[in-house]
Amino acid sequence: MSMTNQQKLQVLYDLTGPTLFQIIIEQLGPGTICIPKRIDRARRDKRNTAIRADFCSPEFSGMKYQEIYKALGERYELSPDHIRKIIQATSGSR
């Protein structure tokens, strides 16, 4: 059985206490927030931003895109194709 939104809010309140709960509500509410099952998914945007910054860095100047995708894939433990998709999601150009 899944919890209602009110039950989830009560659990969050119980875990954080009234002061932190109030700050969370002020910063994130009103609205809907989707909480992923795995914490690493919640940190994905920060990782993707770092990948894009690395892609545009002088470190890879003059290299072919496939070589960069491979190097970044090894660095971030992702496939070169996944790296390419992350890069192309913003513009794909250096």
PDB file of N, CA, C and O in Angstrom:
ATOM      1  N   MET A   1       0.841  -1.167   0.000  1.00  0.00           N
ATOM      2  CA  MET A   1       0.000   0.000   0.000  1.00  0.00           C
ATOM      3  C   MET A   1       0.898   1.246   0.000  1.00  0.00           C
ATOM      4  O   MET A   1       1.832   1.337   0.796  1.00  0.00           O
ATOM      5  N   SER A   2       0.619   2.186  -0.877  1.00  0.00           N
ATOM      6  CA  SER A   2       1.421   3.399  -0.932  1.00  0.00           C
ATOM      7  C   SER A   2       0.864   4.457   0.015  1.00  0.00           C
ATOM      8  O   SER A   2      -0.319   4.456   0.355  1.00  0.00           O
ATOM      9  N   MET A   3       1.740   5.345   0.426  1.00  0.00           N
ATOM     10  CA  MET A   3       1.335   6.397   1.355  1.00  0.00           C
ATOM     11  C   MET A   3       0.681   7.547   0.604  1.00  0.00           C
ATOM     12  O   MET A   3       0.980   7.799  -0.563  1.00  0.00           O
ATOM     13  N   THR A   4      -0.202   8.228   1.283  1.00  0.00           N
ATOM     14  CA  THR A   4      -0.791   9.449   0.742  1.00  0.00           C
ATOM     15  C   THR A   4       0.239  10.571   0.877  1.00  0.00           C
ATOM     16  O   THR A   4       1.232  10.425   1.589  1.00  0.00           O
ATOM     17  N   ASN A   5       0.000  11.673   0.201  1.00  0.00           N
ATOM     18  CA  ASN A   5       0.883  12.822   0.308  1.00  0.00           C
ATOM     19  C   ASN A   5       0.961  13.307   1.758  1.00  0.00           C
ATOM     20  O   ASN A   5       2.039  13.652   2.242  1.00  0.00           O
ATOM     21  N   GLN A   6      -0.161  13.332   2.436  1.00  0.00           N
ATOM     22  CA  GLN A   6      -0.180  13.779   3.835  1.00  0.00           C
ATOM     23  C   GLN A   6       0.668  12.861   4.715  1.00  0.00           C
ATOM     24  O   GLN A   6       1.381  13.335   5.600  1.00  0.00           O
ATOM     25  N   GLN A   7       0.595  11.562   4.478  1.00  0.00           N
ATOM     26  CA  GLN A   7       1.411  10.620   5.254  1.00  0.00           C
ATOM     27  C   GLN A   7       2.902  10.835   4.967  1.00  0.00           C
ATOM     28  O   GLN A   7       3.728  10.770   5.878  1.00  0.00           O
ATOM     29  N   LYS A   8       3.237  11.088   3.707  1.00  0.00           N
ATOM     30  CA  LYS A   8       4.643  11.359   3.355  1.00  0.00           C
ATOM     31  C   LYS A   8       5.145  12.631   4.024  1.00  0.00           C
ATOM     32  O   LYS A   8       6.275  12.680   4.511  1.00  0.00           O
ATOM     33  N   LEU A   9       4.302  13.660   4.046  1.00  0.00           N
ATOM     34  CA  LEU A   9       4.673  14.903   4.723  1.00  0.00           C
ATOM     35  C   LEU A   9       4.885  14.673   6.216  1.00  0.00           C
ATOM     36  O   LEU A   9       5.783  15.264   6.815  1.00  0.00           O
ATOM     37  N   GLN A  10       4.064  13.820   6.815  1.00  0.00           N
ATOM     38  CA  GLN A  10       4.218  13.524   8.243  1.00  0.00           C
ATOM     39  C   GLN A  10       5.542  12.805   8.497  1.00  0.00           C
ATOM     40  O   GLN A  10       6.236  13.111   9.467  1.00  0.00           O
ATOM     41  N   VAL A  11       5.895  11.859   7.637  1.00  0.00           N
ATOM     42  CA  VAL A  11       7.182  11.163   7.782  1.00  0.00           C
ATOM     43  C   VAL A  11       8.335  12.157   7.656  1.00  0.00           C
ATOM     44  O   VAL A  11       9.285  12.113   8.437  1.00  0.00           O
ATOM     45  N   LEU A  12       8.249  13.050   6.674  1.00  0.00           N
ATOM     46  CA  LEU A  12       9.287  14.065   6.494  1.00  0.00           C
ATOM     47  C   LEU A  12       9.394  14.952   7.735  1.00  0.00           C
ATOM     48  O   LEU A  12      10.494  15.274   8.185  1.00  0.00           O
ATOM     49  N   TYR A  13       8.252  15.341   8.278  1.00  0.00           N
ATOM     50  CA  TYR A  13       8.231  16.141   9.507  1.00  0.00           C
ATOM     51  C   TYR A  13       8.884  15.384  10.661  1.00  0.00           C
ATOM     52  O   TYR A  13       9.689  15.946  11.404  1.00  0.00           O
ATOM     53  N   ASP A  14       8.534  14.110  10.807  1.00  0.00           N
ATOM     54  CA  ASP A  14       9.096  13.293  11.882  1.00  0.00           C
ATOM     55  C   ASP A  14      10.613  13.134  11.739  1.00  0.00           C
ATOM     56  O   ASP A  14      11.328  13.099  12.740  1.00  0.00           O
ATOM     57  N   LEU A  15      11.098  13.040  10.515  1.00  0.00           N
ATOM     58  CA  LEU A  15      12.534  12.880  10.280  1.00  0.00           C
ATOM     59  C   LEU A  15      13.321  14.172  10.478  1.00  0.00           C
ATOM     60  O   LEU A  15      14.460  14.141  10.945  1.00  0.00           O
ATOM     61  N   THR A  16      12.725  15.298  10.128  1.00  0.00           N
ATOM     62  CA  THR A  16      13.462  16.561  10.135  1.00  0.00           C
ATOM     63  C   THR A  16      13.226  17.421  11.368  1.00  0.00           C
ATOM     64  O   THR A  16      14.096  18.197  11.762  1.00  0.00           O
ATOM     65  N   GLY A  17      12.063  17.288  11.974  1.00  0.00           N
ATOM     66  CA  GLY A  17      11.704  18.173  13.072  1.00  0.00           C
ATOM     67  C   GLY A  17      11.052  19.434  12.525  1.00  0.00           C
ATOM     68  O   GLY A  17      11.117  19.708  11.326  1.00  0.00           O
ATOM     69  N   PRO A  18      10.423  20.200  13.412  1.00  0.00           N
ATOM     70  CA  PRO A  18       9.628  21.337  12.961  1.00  0.00           C
ATOM     71  C   PRO A  18      10.433  22.453  12.278  1.00  0.00           C
ATOM     72  O   PRO A  18       9.953  23.039  11.308  1.00  0.00           O
ATOM     73  N   THR A  19      11.625  22.753  12.756  1.00  0.00           N
ATOM     74  CA  THR A  19      12.395  23.869  12.194  1.00  0.00           C
ATOM     75  C   THR A  19      12.852  23.571  10.772  1.00  0.00           C
ATOM     76  O   THR A  19      12.612  24.366   9.864  1.00  0.00           O
ATOM     77  N   LEU A  20      13.505  22.437  10.574  1.00  0.00           N
ATOM     78  CA  LEU A  20      13.975  22.079   9.236  1.00  0.00           C
ATOM     79  C   LEU A  20      12.805  21.829   8.292  1.00  0.00           C
ATOM     80  O   LEU A  20      12.870  22.185   7.116  1.00  0.00           O
ATOM     81  N   PHE A  21      11.748  21.226   8.795  1.00  0.00           N
ATOM     82  CA  PHE A  21      10.554  20.996   7.978  1.00  0.00           C
ATOM     83  C   PHE A  21      10.012  22.322   7.448  1.00  0.00           C
ATOM     84  O   PHE A  21       9.661  22.428   6.273  1.00  0.00           O
ATOM     85  N   GLN A  22       9.946  23.329   8.313  1.00  0.00           N
ATOM     86  CA  GLN A  22       9.460  24.655   7.910  1.00  0.00           C
ATOM     87  C   GLN A  22      10.346  25.246   6.814  1.00  0.00           C
ATOM     88  O   GLN A  22       9.833  25.827   5.858  1.00  0.00           O
ATOM     89  N   ILE A  23      11.657  25.108   6.935  1.00  0.00           N
ATOM     90  CA  ILE A  23      12.589  25.624   5.927  1.00  0.00           C
ATOM     91  C   ILE A  23      12.380  24.902   4.597  1.00  0.00           C
ATOM     92  O   ILE A  23      12.362  25.535   3.541  1.00  0.00           O
ATOM     93  N   ILE A  24      12.223  23.592   4.647  1.00  0.00           N
ATOM     94  CA  ILE A  24      12.001  22.818   3.428  1.00  0.00           C
ATOM     95  C   ILE A  24      10.722  23.275   2.741  1.00  0.00           C
ATOM     96  O   ILE A  24      10.711  23.481   1.528  1.00  0.00           O
ATOM     97  N   ILE A  25       9.664  23.433   3.491  1.00  0.00           N
ATOM     98  CA  ILE A  25       8.377  23.865   2.933  1.00  0.00           C
ATOM     99  C   ILE A  25       8.510  25.258   2.311  1.00  0.00           C
ATOM    100  O   ILE A  25       7.989  25.507   1.224  1.00  0.00           O
ATOM    101  N   GLU A  26       9.205  26.161   3.001  1.00  0.00           N
ATOM    102  CA  GLU A  26       9.381  27.519   2.481  1.00  0.00           C
ATOM    103  C   GLU A  26      10.206  27.529   1.195  1.00  0.00           C
ATOM    104  O   GLU A  26       9.913  28.299   0.280  1.00  0.00           O
ATOM    105  N   GLN A  27      11.223  26.691   1.116  1.00  0.00           N
ATOM    106  CA  GLN A  27      12.109  26.674  -0.037  1.00  0.00           C
ATOM    107  C   GLN A  27      11.533  25.920  -1.234  1.00  0.00           C
ATOM    108  O   GLN A  27      11.764  26.315  -2.377  1.00  0.00           O
ATOM    109  N   LEU A  28      10.790  24.846  -0.991  1.00  0.00           N
ATOM    110  CA  LEU A  28      10.328  23.987  -2.084  1.00  0.00           C
ATOM    111  C   LEU A  28       8.846  24.092  -2.388  1.00  0.00           C
ATOM    112  O   LEU A  28       8.423  23.734  -3.487  1.00  0.00           O
ATOM    113  N   GLY A  29       8.062  24.563  -1.467  1.00  0.00           N
ATOM    114  CA  GLY A  29       6.620  24.545  -1.679  1.00  0.00           C
ATOM    115  C   GLY A  29       6.102  25.850  -2.217  1.00  0.00           C
ATOM    116  O   GLY A  29       6.866  26.815  -2.259  1.00  0.00           O
ATOM    117  N   PRO A  30       4.874  25.947  -2.628  1.00  0.00           N
ATOM    118  CA  PRO A  30       4.001  24.799  -2.879  1.00  0.00           C
ATOM    119  C   PRO A  30       4.348  24.149  -4.213  1.00  0.00           C
ATOM    120  O   PRO A  30       5.036  24.747  -5.040  1.00  0.00           O
ATOM    121  N   GLY A  31       3.890  22.979  -4.411  1.00  0.00           N
ATOM    122  CA  GLY A  31       4.150  22.277  -5.655  1.00  0.00           C
ATOM    123  C   GLY A  31       4.444  20.821  -5.417  1.00  0.00           C
ATOM    124  O   GLY A  31       4.309  20.307  -4.307  1.00  0.00           O
ATOM    125  N   THR A  32       4.844  20.178  -6.470  1.00  0.00           N
ATOM    126  CA  THR A  32       5.124  18.750  -6.425  1.00  0.00           C
ATOM    127  C   THR A  32       6.614  18.517  -6.554  1.00  0.00           C
ATOM    128  O   THR A  32       7.291  19.179  -7.341  1.00  0.00           O
ATOM    129  N   ILE A  33       7.114  17.587  -5.788  1.00  0.00           N
ATOM    130  CA  ILE A  33       8.509  17.174  -5.900  1.00  0.00           C
ATOM    131  C   ILE A  33       8.532  15.665  -6.084  1.00  0.00           C
ATOM    132  O   ILE A  33       7.848  14.932  -5.369  1.00  0.00           O
ATOM    133  N   CYS A  34       9.306  15.218  -7.028  1.00  0.00           N
ATOM    134  CA  CYS A  34       9.436  13.789  -7.289  1.00  0.00           C
ATOM    135  C   CYS A  34      10.727  13.311  -6.638  1.00  0.00           C
ATOM    136  O   CYS A  34      11.809  13.795  -6.972  1.00  0.00           O
ATOM    137  N   ILE A  35      10.623  12.382  -5.729  1.00  0.00           N
ATOM    138  CA  ILE A  35      11.797  11.867  -5.020  1.00  0.00           C
ATOM    139  C   ILE A  35      12.184  10.531  -5.645  1.00  0.00           C
ATOM    140  O   ILE A  35      11.383   9.596  -5.660  1.00  0.00           O
ATOM    141  N   PRO A  36      13.412  10.438  -6.160  1.00  0.00           N
ATOM    142  CA  PRO A  36      13.839   9.200  -6.818  1.00  0.00           C
ATOM    143  C   PRO A  36      14.071   8.075  -5.811  1.00  0.00           C
ATOM    144  O   PRO A  36      14.262   8.317  -4.619  1.00  0.00           O
ATOM    145  N   LYS A  37      14.052   6.856  -6.308  1.00  0.00           N
ATOM    146  CA  LYS A  37      14.292   5.696  -5.449  1.00  0.00           C
ATOM    147  C   LYS A  37      15.749   5.625  -5.021  1.00  0.00           C
ATOM    148  O   LYS A  37      16.061   5.177  -3.918  1.00  0.00           O
ATOM    149  N   ARG A  38      16.647   6.074  -5.909  1.00  0.00           N
ATOM    150  CA  ARG A  38      18.085   5.996  -5.617  1.00  0.00           C
ATOM    151  C   ARG A  38      18.652   7.397  -5.485  1.00  0.00           C
ATOM    152  O   ARG A  38      18.351   8.271  -6.298  1.00  0.00           O
ATOM    153  N   ILE A  39      19.463   7.613  -4.475  1.00  0.00           N
ATOM    154  CA  ILE A  39      20.011   8.936  -4.197  1.00  0.00           C
ATOM    155  C   ILE A  39      20.925   9.427  -5.319  1.00  0.00           C
ATOM    156  O   ILE A  39      20.992  10.630  -5.570  1.00  0.00           O
ATOM    157  N   ASP A  40      21.624   8.527  -5.993  1.00  0.00           N
ATOM    158  CA  ASP A  40      22.528   8.960  -7.063  1.00  0.00           C
ATOM    159  C   ASP A  40      21.765   9.612  -8.212  1.00  0.00           C
ATOM    160  O   ASP A  40      22.325  10.442  -8.928  1.00  0.00           O
ATOM    161  N   ARG A  41      20.514   9.255  -8.396  1.00  0.00           N
ATOM    162  CA  ARG A  41      19.698   9.890  -9.441  1.00  0.00           C
ATOM    163  C   ARG A  41      19.389  11.331  -9.078  1.00  0.00           C
ATOM    164  O   ARG A  41      19.253  12.177  -9.961  1.00  0.00           O
ATOM    165  N   ALA A  42      19.277  11.618  -7.793  1.00  0.00           N
ATOM    166  CA  ALA A  42      18.993  12.984  -7.353  1.00  0.00           C
ATOM    167  C   ALA A  42      20.191  13.901  -7.583  1.00  0.00           C
ATOM    168  O   ALA A  42      20.028  15.118  -7.658  1.00  0.00           O
ATOM    169  N   ARG A  43      21.367  13.345  -7.694  1.00  0.00           N
ATOM    170  CA  ARG A  43      22.598  14.124  -7.879  1.00  0.00           C
ATOM    171  C   ARG A  43      23.027  14.194  -9.344  1.00  0.00           C
ATOM    172  O   ARG A  43      24.101  14.711  -9.653  1.00  0.00           O
ATOM    173  N   ARG A  44      22.208  13.687 -10.229  1.00  0.00           N
ATOM    174  CA  ARG A  44      22.550  13.578 -11.640  1.00  0.00           C
ATOM    175  C   ARG A  44      22.817  14.937 -12.299  1.00  0.00           C
ATOM    176  O   ARG A  44      23.746  15.046 -13.099  1.00  0.00           O
ATOM    177  N   ASP A  45      22.045  15.959 -11.991  1.00  0.00           N
ATOM    178  CA  ASP A  45      22.233  17.263 -12.620  1.00  0.00           C
ATOM    179  C   ASP A  45      23.621  17.835 -12.340  1.00  0.00           C
ATOM    180  O   ASP A  45      24.257  18.402 -13.228  1.00  0.00           O
ATOM    181  N   LYS A  46      24.080  17.686 -11.111  1.00  0.00           N
ATOM    182  CA  LYS A  46      25.411  18.175 -10.752  1.00  0.00           C
ATOM    183  C   LYS A  46      26.481  17.434 -11.557  1.00  0.00           C
ATOM    184  O   LYS A  46      27.422  18.047 -12.061  1.00  0.00           O
ATOM    185  N   ARG A  47      26.333  16.127 -11.674  1.00  0.00           N
ATOM    186  CA  ARG A  47      27.273  15.326 -12.460  1.00  0.00           C
ATOM    187  C   ARG A  47      27.252  15.741 -13.918  1.00  0.00           C
ATOM    188  O   ARG A  47      28.305  15.906 -14.533  1.00  0.00           O
ATOM    189  N   ASN A  48      26.058  15.910 -14.480  1.00  0.00           N
ATOM    190  CA  ASN A  48      25.952  16.278 -15.892  1.00  0.00           C
ATOM    191  C   ASN A  48      26.547  17.645 -16.170  1.00  0.00           C
ATOM    192  O   ASN A  48      27.147  17.856 -17.224  1.00  0.00           O
ATOM    193  N   THR A  49      26.391  18.569 -15.246  1.00  0.00           N
ATOM    194  CA  THR A  49      27.001  19.892 -15.389  1.00  0.00           C
ATOM    195  C   THR A  49      28.524  19.764 -15.409  1.00  0.00           C
ATOM    196  O   THR A  49      29.195  20.424 -16.202  1.00  0.00           O
ATOM    197  N   ALA A  50      29.059  18.925 -14.546  1.00  0.00           N
ATOM    198  CA  ALA A  50      30.507  18.701 -14.517  1.00  0.00           C
ATOM    199  C   ALA A  50      30.986  18.064 -15.825  1.00  0.00           C
ATOM    200  O   ALA A  50      32.048  18.424 -16.333  1.00  0.00           O
ATOM    201  N   ILE A  51      30.218  17.130 -16.366  1.00  0.00           N
ATOM    202  CA  ILE A  51      30.583  16.485 -17.630  1.00  0.00           C
ATOM    203  C   ILE A  51      30.625  17.520 -18.748  1.00  0.00           C
ATOM    204  O   ILE A  51      31.560  17.529 -19.548  1.00  0.00           O
ATOM    205  N   ARG A  52      29.623  18.387 -18.810  1.00  0.00           N
ATOM    206  CA  ARG A  52      29.591  19.424 -19.857  1.00  0.00           C
ATOM    207  C   ARG A  52      30.765  20.391 -19.709  1.00  0.00           C
ATOM    208  O   ARG A  52      31.353  20.808 -20.707  1.00  0.00           O
ATOM    209  N   ALA A  53      31.105  20.744 -18.485  1.00  0.00           N
ATOM    210  CA  ALA A  53      32.233  21.642 -18.245  1.00  0.00           C
ATOM    211  C   ALA A  53      33.534  20.982 -18.683  1.00  0.00           C
ATOM    212  O   ALA A  53      34.377  21.624 -19.310  1.00  0.00           O
ATOM    213  N   ASP A  54      33.699  19.712 -18.357  1.00  0.00           N
ATOM    214  CA  ASP A  54      34.892  18.988 -18.788  1.00  0.00           C
ATOM    215  C   ASP A  54      34.970  18.916 -20.309  1.00  0.00           C
ATOM    216  O   ASP A  54      36.039  19.090 -20.893  1.00  0.00           O
ATOM    217  N   PHE A  55      33.842  18.661 -20.939  1.00  0.00           N
ATOM    218  CA  PHE A  55      33.794  18.554 -22.399  1.00  0.00           C
ATOM    219  C   PHE A  55      34.284  19.840 -23.064  1.00  0.00           C
ATOM    220  O   PHE A  55      34.951  19.794 -24.098  1.00  0.00           O
ATOM    221  N   CYS A  56      33.954  20.975 -22.471  1.00  0.00           N
ATOM    222  CA  CYS A  56      34.325  22.276 -23.040  1.00  0.00           C
ATOM    223  C   CYS A  56      35.687  22.770 -22.572  1.00  0.00           C
ATOM    224  O   CYS A  56      36.136  23.835 -22.996  1.00  0.00           O
ATOM    225  N   SER A  57      36.342  22.021 -21.717  1.00  0.00           N
ATOM    226  CA  SER A  57      37.616  22.468 -21.154  1.00  0.00           C
ATOM    227  C   SER A  57      38.752  22.337 -22.170  1.00  0.00           C
ATOM    228  O   SER A  57      38.665  21.549 -23.112  1.00  0.00           O
ATOM    229  N   PRO A  58      39.807  23.109 -21.972  1.00  0.00           N
ATOM    230  CA  PRO A  58      40.970  23.043 -22.863  1.00  0.00           C
ATOM    231  C   PRO A  58      41.647  21.660 -22.876  1.00  0.00           C
ATOM    232  O   PRO A  58      42.384  21.332 -23.806  1.00  0.00           O
ATOM    233  N   GLU A  59      41.394  20.877 -21.857  1.00  0.00           N
ATOM    234  CA  GLU A  59      41.984  19.531 -21.773  1.00  0.00           C
ATOM    235  C   GLU A  59      41.703  18.709 -23.026  1.00  0.00           C
ATOM    236  O   GLU A  59      42.538  17.905 -23.440  1.00  0.00           O
ATOM    237  N   PHE A  60      40.550  18.902 -23.623  1.00  0.00           N
ATOM    238  CA  PHE A  60      40.155  18.095 -24.776  1.00  0.00           C
ATOM    239  C   PHE A  60      40.238  18.868 -26.097  1.00  0.00           C
ATOM    240  O   PHE A  60      39.724  18.417 -27.121  1.00  0.00           O
ATOM    241  N   SER A  61      40.872  20.005 -26.064  1.00  0.00           N
ATOM    242  CA  SER A  61      41.011  20.827 -27.265  1.00  0.00           C
ATOM    243  C   SER A  61      41.717  20.050 -28.372  1.00  0.00           C
ATOM    244  O   SER A  61      42.771  19.452 -28.156  1.00  0.00           O
ATOM    245  N   GLY A  62      41.125  20.071 -29.546  1.00  0.00           N
ATOM    246  CA  GLY A  62      41.716  19.402 -30.702  1.00  0.00           C
ATOM    247  C   GLY A  62      41.405  17.924 -30.822  1.00  0.00           C
ATOM    248  O   GLY A  62      41.785  17.295 -31.809  1.00  0.00           O
ATOM    249  N   MET A  63      40.729  17.362 -29.848  1.00  0.00           N
ATOM    250  CA  MET A  63      40.392  15.940 -29.903  1.00  0.00           C
ATOM    251  C   MET A  63      39.082  15.736 -30.645  1.00  0.00           C
ATOM    252  O   MET A  63      38.223  16.617 -30.666  1.00  0.00           O
ATOM    253  N   LYS A  64      38.939  14.572 -31.248  1.00  0.00           N
ATOM    254  CA  LYS A  64      37.678  14.210 -31.900  1.00  0.00           C
ATOM    255  C   LYS A  64      36.634  13.928 -30.827  1.00  0.00           C
ATOM    256  O   LYS A  64      36.954  13.475 -29.728  1.00  0.00           O
ATOM    257  N   TYR A  65      35.379  14.206 -31.171  1.00  0.00           N
ATOM    258  CA  TYR A  65      34.297  14.016 -30.205  1.00  0.00           C
ATOM    259  C   TYR A  65      34.267  12.593 -29.656  1.00  0.00           C
ATOM    260  O   TYR A  65      34.085  12.414 -28.452  1.00  0.00           O
ATOM    261  N   GLN A  66      34.440  11.582 -30.494  1.00  0.00           N
ATOM    262  CA  GLN A  66      34.382  10.198 -30.024  1.00  0.00           C
ATOM    263  C   GLN A  66      35.467   9.915 -28.989  1.00  0.00           C
ATOM    264  O   GLN A  66      35.245   9.159 -28.043  1.00  0.00           O
ATOM    265  N   GLU A  67      36.633  10.518 -29.169  1.00  0.00           N
ATOM    266  CA  GLU A  67      37.715  10.341 -28.196  1.00  0.00           C
ATOM    267  C   GLU A  67      37.363  11.002 -26.860  1.00  0.00           C
ATOM    268  O   GLU A  67      37.648  10.465 -25.790  1.00  0.00           O
ATOM    269  N   ILE A  68      36.738  12.179 -26.949  1.00  0.00           N
ATOM    270  CA  ILE A  68      36.324  12.884 -25.731  1.00  0.00           C
ATOM    271  C   ILE A  68      35.246  12.090 -24.998  1.00  0.00           C
ATOM    272  O   ILE A  68      35.307  11.929 -23.779  1.00  0.00           O
ATOM    273  N   TYR A  69      34.254  11.592 -25.749  1.00  0.00           N
ATOM    274  CA  TYR A  69      33.191  10.801 -25.132  1.00  0.00           C
ATOM    275  C   TYR A  69      33.768   9.590 -24.413  1.00  0.00           C
ATOM    276  O   TYR A  69      33.334   9.249 -23.312  1.00  0.00           O
ATOM    277  N   LYS A  70      34.735   8.950 -25.030  1.00  0.00           N
ATOM    278  CA  LYS A  70      35.350   7.755 -24.429  1.00  0.00           C
ATOM    279  C   LYS A  70      36.101   8.134 -23.147  1.00  0.00           C
ATOM    280  O   LYS A  70      35.963   7.465 -22.123  1.00  0.00           O
ATOM    281  N   ALA A  71      36.897   9.210 -23.211  1.00  0.00           N
ATOM    282  CA  ALA A  71      37.665   9.637 -22.036  1.00  0.00           C
ATOM    283  C   ALA A  71      36.744  10.051 -20.887  1.00  0.00           C
ATOM    284  O   ALA A  71      36.977   9.693 -19.732  1.00  0.00           O
ATOM    285  N   LEU A  72      35.713  10.798 -21.214  1.00  0.00           N
ATOM    286  CA  LEU A  72      34.779  11.215 -20.163  1.00  0.00           C
ATOM    287  C   LEU A  72      33.969  10.033 -19.634  1.00  0.00           C
ATOM    288  O   LEU A  72      33.640   9.983 -18.449  1.00  0.00           O
ATOM    289  N   GLY A  73      33.655   9.101 -20.498  1.00  0.00           N
ATOM    290  CA  GLY A  73      32.953   7.896 -20.060  1.00  0.00           C
ATOM    291  C   GLY A  73      33.761   7.123 -19.026  1.00  0.00           C
ATOM    292  O   GLY A  73      33.221   6.636 -18.033  1.00  0.00           O
ATOM    293  N   GLU A  74      35.058   7.019 -19.275  1.00  0.00           N
ATOM    294  CA  GLU A  74      35.928   6.336 -18.308  1.00  0.00           C
ATOM    295  C   GLU A  74      36.010   7.133 -17.008  1.00  0.00           C
ATOM    296  O   GLU A  74      35.982   6.559 -15.919  1.00  0.00           O
ATOM    297  N   ARG A  75      36.109   8.440 -17.126  1.00  0.00           N
ATOM    298  CA  ARG A  75      36.223   9.297 -15.944  1.00  0.00           C
ATOM    299  C   ARG A  75      34.976   9.226 -15.065  1.00  0.00           C
ATOM    300  O   ARG A  75      35.078   9.172 -13.839  1.00  0.00           O
ATOM    301  N   TYR A  76      33.809   9.225 -15.687  1.00  0.00           N
ATOM    302  CA  TYR A  76      32.551   9.255 -14.936  1.00  0.00           C
ATOM    303  C   TYR A  76      31.863   7.892 -14.849  1.00  0.00           C
ATOM    304  O   TYR A  76      30.744   7.784 -14.346  1.00  0.00           O
ATOM    305  N   GLU A  77      32.532   6.868 -15.335  1.00  0.00           N
ATOM    306  CA  GLU A  77      32.009   5.497 -15.300  1.00  0.00           C
ATOM    307  C   GLU A  77      30.659   5.391 -16.007  1.00  0.00           C
ATOM    308  O   GLU A  77      29.711   4.794 -15.498  1.00  0.00           O
ATOM    309  N   LEU A  78      30.605   5.993 -17.201  1.00  0.00           N
ATOM    310  CA  LEU A  78      29.427   5.935 -18.065  1.00  0.00           C
ATOM    311  C   LEU A  78      29.880   5.511 -19.452  1.00  0.00           C
ATOM    312  O   LEU A  78      31.063   5.601 -19.779  1.00  0.00           O
ATOM    313  N   SER A  79      28.948   5.054 -20.259  1.00  0.00           N
ATOM    314  CA  SER A  79      29.305   4.676 -21.627  1.00  0.00           C
ATOM    315  C   SER A  79      29.543   5.936 -22.458  1.00  0.00           C
ATOM    316  O   SER A  79      28.976   6.987 -22.162  1.00  0.00           O
ATOM    317  N   PRO A  80      30.369   5.838 -23.485  1.00  0.00           N
ATOM    318  CA  PRO A  80      30.572   6.990 -24.379  1.00  0.00           C
ATOM    319  C   PRO A  80      29.260   7.503 -24.963  1.00  0.00           C
ATOM    320  O   PRO A  80      29.089   8.709 -25.144  1.00  0.00           O
ATOM    321  N   ASP A  81      28.330   6.590 -25.260  1.00  0.00           N
ATOM    322  CA  ASP A  81      27.049   7.009 -25.810  1.00  0.00           C
ATOM    323  C   ASP A  81      26.239   7.821 -24.795  1.00  0.00           C
ATOM    324  O   ASP A  81      25.567   8.787 -25.157  1.00  0.00           O
ATOM    325  N   HIS A  82      26.308   7.427 -23.543  1.00  0.00           N
ATOM    326  CA  HIS A  82      25.609   8.178 -22.488  1.00  0.00           C
ATOM    327  C   HIS A  82      26.210   9.575 -22.358  1.00  0.00           C
ATOM    328  O   HIS A  82      25.479  10.554 -22.210  1.00  0.00           O
ATOM    329  N   ILE A  83      27.529   9.671 -22.412  1.00  0.00           N
ATOM    330  CA  ILE A  83      28.208  10.969 -22.362  1.00  0.00           C
ATOM    331  C   ILE A  83      27.744  11.827 -23.536  1.00  0.00           C
ATOM    332  O   ILE A  83      27.439  13.006 -23.353  1.00  0.00           O
ATOM    333  N   ARG A  84      27.686  11.263 -24.721  1.00  0.00           N
ATOM    334  CA  ARG A  84      27.254  11.996 -25.911  1.00  0.00           C
ATOM    335  C   ARG A  84      25.851  12.552 -25.717  1.00  0.00           C
ATOM    336  O   ARG A  84      25.586  13.706 -26.055  1.00  0.00           O
ATOM    337  N   LYS A  85      24.956  11.742 -25.176  1.00  0.00           N
ATOM    338  CA  LYS A  85      23.575  12.187 -24.951  1.00  0.00           C
ATOM    339  C   LYS A  85      23.515  13.329 -23.940  1.00  0.00           C
ATOM    340  O   LYS A  85      22.723  14.257 -24.101  1.00  0.00           O
ATOM    341  N   ILE A  86      24.341  13.269 -22.906  1.00  0.00           N
ATOM    342  CA  ILE A  86      24.382  14.342 -21.914  1.00  0.00           C
ATOM    343  C   ILE A  86      24.863  15.633 -22.559  1.00  0.00           C
ATOM    344  O   ILE A  86      24.289  16.699 -22.336  1.00  0.00           O
ATOM    345  N   ILE A  87      25.914  15.534 -23.355  1.00  0.00           N
ATOM    346  CA  ILE A  87      26.473  16.713 -24.033  1.00  0.00           C
ATOM    347  C   ILE A  87      25.451  17.290 -25.010  1.00  0.00           C
ATOM    348  O   ILE A  87      25.236  18.502 -25.034  1.00  0.00           O
ATOM    349  N   GLN A  88      24.834  16.455 -25.796  1.00  0.00           N
ATOM    350  CA  GLN A  88      23.905  16.921 -26.824  1.00  0.00           C
ATOM    351  C   GLN A  88      22.596  17.449 -26.235  1.00  0.00           C
ATOM    352  O   GLN A  88      21.855  18.153 -26.921  1.00  0.00           O
ATOM    353  N   ALA A  89      22.308  17.126 -25.000  1.00  0.00           N
ATOM    354  CA  ALA A  89      21.077  17.603 -24.370  1.00  0.00           C
ATOM    355  C   ALA A  89      21.067  19.112 -24.198  1.00  0.00           C
ATOM    356  O   ALA A  89      20.001  19.715 -24.070  1.00  0.00           O
ATOM    357  N   THR A  90      22.252  19.733 -24.194  1.00  0.00           N
ATOM    358  CA  THR A  90      22.306  21.183 -24.013  1.00  0.00           C
ATOM    359  C   THR A  90      22.559  21.929 -25.308  1.00  0.00           C
ATOM    360  O   THR A  90      21.974  22.991 -25.524  1.00  0.00           O
ATOM    361  N   SER A  91      23.394  21.420 -26.155  1.00  0.00           N
ATOM    362  CA  SER A  91      23.636  22.082 -27.439  1.00  0.00           C
ATOM    363  C   SER A  91      24.574  21.240 -28.291  1.00  0.00           C
ATOM    364  O   SER A  91      24.464  21.229 -29.517  1.00  0.00           O
ATOM    365  N   GLY A  92      25.475  20.549 -27.657  1.00  0.00           N
ATOM    366  CA  GLY A  92      26.392  19.689 -28.369  1.00  0.00           C
ATOM    367  C   GLY A  92      27.562  20.373 -29.006  1.00  0.00           C
ATOM    368  O   GLY A  92      28.343  19.718 -29.696  1.00  0.00           O
ATOM    369  N   SER A  93      27.724  21.669 -28.808  1.00  0.00           N
ATOM    370  CA  SER A  93      28.855  22.337 -29.437  1.00  0.00           C
ATOM    371  C   SER A  93      29.830  22.853 -28.386  1.00  0.00           C
ATOM    372  O   SER A  93      29.461  23.177 -27.257  1.00  0.00           O
ATOM    373  N   ARG A  94      31.081  22.912 -28.804  1.00  0.00           N
ATOM    374  CA  ARG A  94      32.112  23.438 -27.910  1.00  0.00           C
ATOM    375  C   ARG A  94      32.494  24.811 -28.353  1.00  0.00           C
ATOM    376  O   ARG A  94      33.352  25.442 -27.736  1.00  0.00           O
TER     377      ARG A  94
END
